[in-house]
Amino acid sequence: MTQSSSTVRKSVALPREAVEDAIHVAPKKLKKNFNRLVLTALKEYTGHRKDRSFEDEMAAMAADPAIKADCAVIAKEFAVADEDGLKP
């Protein structure tokens, strides 16, 4: 029976300078554990890409004429409540 592992082994060839630079700027706890350093870098990269994708989608929505029109209608409908709760 073969067990499936949650760990994937990959062999990569990296430029020495890139590895040395990464180790140089890595936090002390990652300097001697290259696997953890690579894992941390991949997680940060993935998070950055996901954030960027979300930002791009939000920018596209903000530029969408149909969404702008819907927002204008909603803003107009709620304009009467803009000063609710404020004392003169």
Secondary structure as UniProt FT lines:
FT   HELIX           16..25
FT   HELIX           28..31
FT   HELIX           34..63
FT   HELIX           65..78
FT   HELIX           79..81
FT   TURN            82..85
//
